[in-house]
């Protein structure tokens, strides 16, 4: 019997595969049956704010399923799935920056920088999700590292993220950390290029 992506991971270190090499049920296990990840289905940056409250979860999930191409290695995909001890435990979205209409209108990526918003060569790690019960086990770190190679191998000229600054002793809700933390991007080789708000920075790696 051929190995599945999950079978290749170990208990200690997450393994990461493109989402089109993972079953759809594995990605849905990461998002869970409730909570922010389930409600969003990684569509926050893709759906205009004026429409967000009117789109049901089922429709958001259908859009995600089309974007990721789960179970079809020949299809294009929009992210990565992490496994730990044989279980699907994490997701991150990795696409050209232009794939996110709401991000293009946000001030965070652009404040203080001269960037071409229509540049398809700049990719973005826009979102992380870690399955309940598997947090603080290096899942986001593994996903960020894998995202670098994933984007570079698909022709990206640069890769960016827009994480939050976390400070010792100050709690941040997990729902807020869907953009990742600065330390996650630093560990993957990104460098800070701007600090547009007190809590958010722009991290970038050029290829």
C-alpha positions as CSV (number, residue, x, y, z in Angstrom):
1,X,0.0,0.0,0.0
2,X,1.5,3.4,-0.9
3,X,2.2,5.8,1.8
4,X,-0.1,8.8,2.3
5,X,1.4,12.2,3.1
6,X,0.3,11.7,6.7
7,X,2.3,8.5,7.0
8,X,5.5,10.3,6.3
9,X,5.5,12.6,9.3
10,X,6.9,11.7,12.7
11,X,5.7,12.4,16.2
12,X,8.4,14.9,16.9
13,X,8.6,17.0,13.7
14,X,5.7,18.1,11.4
15,X,5.9,17.2,7.8
16,X,4.3,19.5,5.2
17,X,2.8,18.8,1.7
18,X,1.0,20.9,-0.9
19,X,-2.7,20.8,-0.2
20,X,-3.4,19.2,-3.6
21,X,-1.5,16.1,-2.3
22,X,-3.7,15.9,0.8
23,X,-7.3,14.6,1.1
24,X,-10.0,17.2,1.5
25,X,-11.1,15.5,4.8
26,X,-7.6,16.2,6.2
27,X,-7.9,19.9,5.6
28,X,-11.4,20.0,7.1
29,X,-10.0,18.2,10.1
30,X,-7.6,21.1,10.6
31,X,-10.3,23.7,10.4
32,X,-12.5,21.7,12.8
33,X,-16.3,21.7,13.1
34,X,-16.6,25.1,14.8
35,X,-14.5,28.2,15.7
36,X,-12.9,31.0,13.6
37,X,-11.0,28.7,11.2
38,X,-14.2,26.7,10.4
39,X,-16.2,29.9,9.9
40,X,-13.6,31.5,7.7
41,X,-12.5,28.6,5.5
42,X,-9.5,30.8,4.6
43,X,-11.6,33.2,2.5
44,X,-11.3,36.3,4.6
45,X,-8.9,38.0,2.2
46,X,-10.8,36.8,-0.9
47,X,-14.4,37.9,-0.1
48,X,-15.2,41.7,-0.1
49,X,-16.1,43.0,3.3
50,X,-19.5,44.1,2.0
51,X,-20.4,40.5,1.2
52,X,-18.7,38.6,4.0
53,X,-21.7,38.3,6.4
54,X,-23.9,37.1,3.6
55,X,-21.8,34.1,2.4
56,X,-22.6,30.9,4.3
57,X,-19.9,28.6,5.5
58,X,-20.9,25.9,3.0
59,X,-20.2,28.3,0.2
60,X,-16.9,29.4,1.6
61,X,-15.8,25.7,2.0
62,X,-16.8,25.0,-1.6
63,X,-14.7,27.9,-2.8
64,X,-11.7,26.7,-0.7
65,X,-12.1,23.1,-2.0
66,X,-11.9,24.5,-5.6
67,X,-8.8,26.6,-4.7
68,X,-6.8,23.9,-3.0
69,X,-7.4,21.0,-5.4
70,X,-7.2,18.4,-2.6
71,X,-6.5,14.9,-3.8
72,X,-5.4,16.0,-7.3
73,X,-1.6,16.4,-7.5
74,X,-1.8,17.8,-11.0
75,X,-4.1,20.7,-10.0
76,X,-2.9,24.1,-8.8
77,X,-3.2,24.7,-5.1
78,X,-3.3,27.6,-2.8
79,X,-1.6,26.3,0.3
80,X,0.1,23.7,2.5
81,X,-1.1,21.1,5.0
82,X,1.0,19.9,7.9
83,X,1.0,16.5,9.6
84,X,2.2,15.5,13.0
85,X,2.3,11.9,14.2
86,X,0.1,10.9,11.2
87,X,-2.6,13.5,11.9
88,X,-3.4,16.6,9.8
89,X,-2.6,19.4,12.2
90,X,-2.0,22.7,10.2
91,X,-2.6,24.8,7.2
92,X,-1.2,27.9,5.7
93,X,-2.3,29.8,2.6
94,X,0.5,30.6,0.0
95,X,-0.4,32.4,-3.2
96,X,0.5,35.5,-5.3
97,X,-0.3,38.6,-3.4
98,X,-2.8,39.6,-6.1
99,X,-5.0,36.6,-5.2
100,X,-6.3,38.5,-2.2
101,X,-8.6,41.4,-3.1
102,X,-9.2,42.5,0.5
103,X,-5.5,42.4,1.2
104,X,-4.9,44.7,-1.8
105,X,-7.1,47.3,-0.1
106,X,-5.6,46.9,3.4
107,X,-3.1,49.5,4.6
108,X,-0.8,47.0,6.3
109,X,1.1,45.7,3.3
110,X,1.5,49.1,1.7
111,X,2.1,51.7,4.4
112,X,5.5,53.3,4.0
113,X,6.5,51.3,0.9
114,X,6.5,51.8,-2.8
115,X,5.0,48.5,-4.0
116,X,3.3,47.6,-7.3
117,X,0.0,46.1,-6.1
118,X,-0.4,44.3,-9.4
119,X,2.9,42.5,-9.2
120,X,2.2,38.7,-9.5
121,X,5.8,37.9,-8.7
122,X,5.3,38.8,-5.0
123,X,3.6,36.0,-3.1
124,X,2.1,36.1,0.4
125,X,1.7,33.7,3.3
126,X,-1.6,35.2,4.4
127,X,-3.0,32.8,6.9
128,X,-2.2,30.0,9.4
129,X,-4.5,27.5,11.1
130,X,-3.5,25.0,13.7
131,X,-5.8,22.2,14.7
132,X,-7.1,22.3,18.3
133,X,-4.9,20.2,20.5
134,X,-1.7,20.6,18.5
135,X,-0.8,24.2,19.2
136,X,2.7,25.2,20.5
137,X,4.2,22.2,18.8
138,X,6.0,23.9,16.0
139,X,3.3,23.5,13.3
140,X,3.3,27.2,12.2
141,X,7.1,27.2,12.1
142,X,7.2,24.1,9.8
143,X,4.6,25.6,7.5
144,X,6.4,28.9,7.2
145,X,9.7,27.2,6.3
146,X,7.9,25.0,3.7
147,X,6.1,28.0,2.3
148,X,9.5,29.5,1.2
149,X,10.4,26.6,-1.0
150,X,6.8,26.2,-2.2
151,X,6.6,29.8,-3.5
152,X,10.2,29.9,-4.9
153,X,9.7,26.7,-6.8
154,X,6.6,28.1,-8.4
155,X,8.3,31.2,-9.7
156,X,7.8,33.7,-6.9
157,X,10.2,36.6,-6.9
158,X,9.6,37.3,-3.2
159,X,7.4,36.1,-0.4
160,X,5.8,38.3,2.3
161,X,3.8,37.9,5.5
162,X,2.0,40.4,7.7
163,X,2.3,38.9,11.2
164,X,1.6,40.1,14.7
165,X,4.1,41.1,17.2
166,X,3.9,38.9,20.3
167,X,5.4,39.8,23.6
168,X,6.2,37.7,26.7
169,X,3.5,37.9,29.3
170,X,0.9,39.4,26.9
171,X,-1.8,37.1,25.8
172,X,-3.1,37.1,22.2
173,X,-6.2,35.2,21.2
174,X,-5.5,32.4,18.8
175,X,-8.0,33.9,16.4
176,X,-5.8,37.0,16.1
177,X,-2.8,35.0,15.2
178,X,-4.2,33.7,11.9
179,X,-1.6,35.9,10.2
180,X,1.2,34.3,12.2
181,X,3.7,35.8,14.7
182,X,6.9,37.7,13.8
183,X,9.0,35.0,15.4
184,X,7.6,32.3,13.0
185,X,8.6,34.4,10.0
186,X,12.0,35.2,11.4
187,X,12.8,31.5,12.0
188,X,12.0,30.9,8.3
189,X,14.5,33.5,7.1
190,X,12.2,36.5,6.5
191,X,13.3,40.0,7.4
192,X,11.2,42.9,8.6
193,X,10.8,45.6,6.0
194,X,8.2,47.8,7.6
195,X,6.2,48.4,10.8
196,X,2.8,49.8,9.6
197,X,0.9,49.5,12.9
198,X,1.9,49.0,16.6
199,X,1.0,45.3,16.4
200,X,1.7,44.4,12.8
201,X,4.9,44.2,10.7
202,X,5.7,43.2,7.1
203,X,8.2,40.4,6.8
204,X,9.8,39.5,3.4
205,X,12.2,37.2,1.8
206,X,13.5,37.8,-1.7
207,X,14.6,35.1,-4.0
